[in-house]
Amino acid sequence: MSGGATHGKQGADKTVPAGAPEGVRLSPEERRRQRARNVAIGLALGGLFVLFYILTIARLGSNVFNRPL
């Protein structure tokens, strides 16, 4: 096939033109914003975890803590 299409693993690493920088360089402002976004996502996931835990305990009732181990 022509047109630069690659199949499988052969030639898959040749998609970056020669002389192109490897990876993306983020400015300090972009890094700060990315970190703030990551923290917000982490806090949202942690909040969901706590919410689901509380809802599970509420559905099971308070007797879940009074059972013999």
HELIX and SHEET records of a PDB file:
HELIX    1   1 ALA A   12  LYS A   14  5                                   3    
HELIX    2   2 PRO A   28  LEU A   60  1                                  33    
HELIX    3   3 SER A   62  PHE A   65  5                                   4    
END                                                                             
